[in-house]
Structure formats: structure tokens, C-alpha cells
Amino acid sequence: MAWQLGQARAKLTLAARRTELLESLAQRILGSGKLRPLVVQCDVTRDGDLERAVSETVQQWGKLDVVIANAGFGVIGALKNLSVEDYRRQFETNVFGVLRTIYAALPEIEKTKGNVVIIGSVSGWAASPGASPYAMSKFAVRALANSITPELRLAGIKVTLISPGFVGSNIRRVDNRGKLHAEAKDPIPAWLQMSTRKAARQILRAVALGKREAIITGHGKILVELERFMPWAIRAVGRRMAAGRGGYRPEVKVD
């Protein structure tokens, strides 16, 4: 998304933990003859980082028109193999990280009557066995977007929720503690993934049009429609998936 926005001569601020990746992208955009983005080291789980990113953005560019809350990762595993701490860590990034982003950017977005973009997931519509922390976080994000959209519209602010299915990215190479394993094999076959470039183009088009929500990927749209009109089918598939993984077998102790 940053690359495509850069090619459209947008004035960008790139904020993330791994600034070496951001610096590389910023130089690539500059090398294409466009404006070099501002790079800010930022962790959405830390108070103050996002406020600093917004402050440096306004200092550099004069205003803030669009904020994209994109940080996220996935905690997966069967309920019995996870802990409350696993769920808490998932929410700290995927839910509270989104909230921190919105709160930090809102005063400037109100001035420009701009756009708030929230990256959710099809998992916020249809939950699957073995991914309850991630699905819970994305259901929460969708609820947040649905709740604040009419509130912020009163101030002239557009909210767009992006709900992708499988897109080419590193998210499936990140473990439950948020650590990237670049050498790991992607468990999702390539034919089922939408290319990063195509997904970014669709996302940015939805933002430009001010859409309330955009489902990205064909299979994602199918899953959402099934959840809307044939939820029993989703439940049946979920039961088969759970059974294939051994299901849930509580331990029973007999004295």
C-alpha cells in the first residue's frame, strides 16, 4: 500500500518496529523519483509511540488526512494449548493497537475531515477452530468499526473497515509471540492467496471511494456470504475441521 501511495505522490509516514525495512522502502520510493516517506519507529503496544508518530507527521507534512491501522499478527492453537496470556497478547496488538492508532490520530483527522482505515479480516466474520484468539480480535475490530462509523461520520470522518482473506504476506510466518520466521513455509497454497499488489490496489480503491467495509479476495466474499445467509454450513465445516484435529478432549480424573 505504501509503495502504491508513494507512486501516486502521497506524502507518507511509515511507522513500524523494524525501521530497517521502512528505510529500505523509503529509499525505493525516493529512487523512483517520488517524495521520500518519513520513517518513524513505532510499536502499537506501547503508549506514546503513536502520538509521537502523529506529531512528527504533522511537523513534516503539515497535516494528516488518512491513518491506516495495519499492525497485526495471529495467535493460533487449540484452546487447551493456549493461555489467557496468549489471548491478552493477541488483543494488545490487534485490538488495543488499533485503538491507540485511532486515538493518537483522531485530533488531526478531525481537522482535515479525513479517513480512518482499519485492517480487519474475514476471520472477523467467520471464526475457525484453532484460531480463536485471532478470530476474537478481528470480531472485536469489526464491532469497533461498526460502532464508531456513525459517531465519526458526525464529525465528517470516514471509517473504512478492510476485511481480507488470504493475501500474500508474512503474517503466517509469525509465531504466537509475534516473532517472524522468514524461512518458514507458508501453510496456505499460493493459488488461494491474492497477490499483495492486487490486494493493495483494491484496499486503496475502497478507501478512496469512502466505503464502509471492503471484503478483499473472492474466497473471503464467499465466506462472508455463507456466514450471513448459511451460517449452518460454516458450523458444519468447523465441526469437521475440529474433528480432523482431534477435537477437544477434556481430561477426566477418577479417584
N, C-alpha and C positions, 0 to 999 in steps of 0.2 A: 504494500500500500504506500509506504514511504517513497519507494522508487517511482511509482506511477504519479504520485502527487508532485514529486520533485520534477519530473519531466513536464508537468503542467505549470511549472514555475511557482508552485506554492511555497510560502515561507514556512519552513518546518522546524519543529523541535523534536528531536528523537530522545526519548527518556527510557532507560533500562539499566539493569545491573551491569551487564557486560559491555562496557563502553568501547572496548576494542572492536567489537562488531559494529557498533554505531559509527565509530570513526571511519571504519573501512567503507561503510555505506555512504557516509557523508562525502568522503573523498571521491567515491564513484559518481555520485550525483554532481559534484563540482566538476569532475573530469568530463562530464557530458555537456558542459557549458551552461549549467544551471546554477542557481543560488546554493551555496553550501549550507546545509542544515546546522542548526545549533544542537550540540550534543550535551546532554546533562545526565550524570549518573543518578539513578533513581531506583529505589526499592519500594514498591507499593505497600509493603507490610510495615514500613517504618513511618511513624508520624513525622511530618515536617519535610520529607523528601519531595512530595508532590507540590507543596506550597512553594518550595524553592524553585522547582522546575517551572511553575507558572510565573513566578516573579522574574526569573531570567528570560522567559519567553517574551513577556511584555516589555522588559527592558531592551531586548534585542529587536523585536519586531513591532512594538508599539501597541499591539492588541492581540486578542485571542478569539478566533472565530469558530474553531471546531476542536473538540477534545475527543480522542478515541481511547476508551478504556479497554485495552487489549491484553493486559497481563493475565496469564492464567496457566494452570497445569492440571494434571489429572491424578488423583489418588484412586487406585483400583485395588480390588481384592474382595474376598468373601467376608461377610460380616464378622465371623468368628476369628478371622485372621487380622482384623483391624482393631484399633483402639479409639477411644474418644479423642485422643491427641491427634490421630490421623485425620479425623473429621475437622477438628479445630484448625489444623494446619491448612487443610483444603479451603476452608472458609476464609481464613486470614488473607489469602491471596485472591481467590476467585470472587468473594463477596465483599469483604471489607476493603480490599484493594480497589474495587470498583467504586465503593462509597467514598474512599479517600480521594480518588481521582475526581469524582463529581464535586465534592465539597471544595476541593482546592481550586477547581476551575470555575465554579459557578459565579463568583462575583464578576469575573471578566467576561464570561459568556453572557451574563445578563446585560452587560454594557453593549455588546455587539448584536444581541438577539441571535446568537449563534446556534450551533448544533452540538448535542451530546450524543456520542455514539458508544453503545455498549456491545461488546462482543460476548454473546451468549453461546448457545449450542442447541442442536436438535435434541441433545440429552436433556434439555430443559422442557421438552415436550414428552419424550418417550424414554423412560428410565429402563436400564437393562441390568440383569443380575451381574454381580461382580464389580459394579461401578457406582455403588450407592453414594459415596462422598461426592464424586464429581457431579452426578445427576442432581443431588440435593443442592449443590452450589449453583447449578445452572437453572434449576427451578426457582431458586431464590432470586437470581438475577433477572429472570423473566418477570417475576412478581414485582420486583423493584421497578423495572422499566414500565410495566403496565400501570403502576401506581403513580409514578412521578410524571408520566407523559402529560396527563391533563393538568397537573399542577403547574408544570413549567411552561406549558402552552400559554397560560395566562400571562406569562412574562415575555411571550414571543419567542420562546426557545423550543427548538425541535429536538425530539428524542428519537433515535433510531436504534432498535434492537436488531443485531445481526445474529442469526441462528444458523451456523454452518453444520454440515455433515462432515464427512471425511475430506479433508483438504491436505494437500502436500505440505507438511510442516514437521518440526522436531518434537511436537507435543507427545508423541507416542514413544519417544526415546528418552523421556524424562521420568525418573523414578518417583516413588511416593514421597520422597523428601525434597523433590524439586531439583535433583541433580541430573544434568544432561549426560547421556551416554551416547556420544556421536557415532560410535561404532556399532551400536545395536541395530538389529534388523527391524524394519517397520512391520508390525504384525498384520497391517491392513494391506491387501494386494493393491498394486499400483492401478489396476484397471478400475477400482472402486473409488479412487481418490480424484478429486478435481484438482487441476493444476493450480499452483499458487497464484500465477499471473491471472488466470481466468477468474478465480475467486476474488482476488483483489479488485479486479475491474467491476465485478458485479456488486461488491460491497460499496465501492466508491460511487457507483451509479445510484444505488439505493439511498446513500447519504445525500447526494446532490439533489435527488428528487424529493427528499424530506419524508421518505417512507417511515411508517411507524415500526414495521418489522419486515425483514427480508430473510427468507429461508434460502440458504445457499446450498447447492447441489441437488441433482434430481432425486437421488435416493432419500435425501433429507426431506424434500417436499412430500414424497410418498409416505414416509414415516409419520410426518405431522398430520397428513390427511387421514391415515389409519387411526391415529390417536384421537382425532376429532370425531370420526364417523364410525369406526370399527374398533373401539378400544379392546374388545374381547379378543381380537386377533393378536394384538400386541401382547396381551396377557398370556395367551396360549404359547406364543413363541418364547416368552420369558420363562414359562414353566419348563419348556423343553430345553432351553439353554441351561437353566439351573440344574435340571436332572442330568444333563450331559457333563456338568462339572462336579457331580457328586451331591448336589443339593446341600441342605442344611441338616446336619445330624447332631442334635444336642447330646451332650454327654449325660448319661444316666448312671448314678451311683446307687448301688443296692447294698444296704448294711446287712 
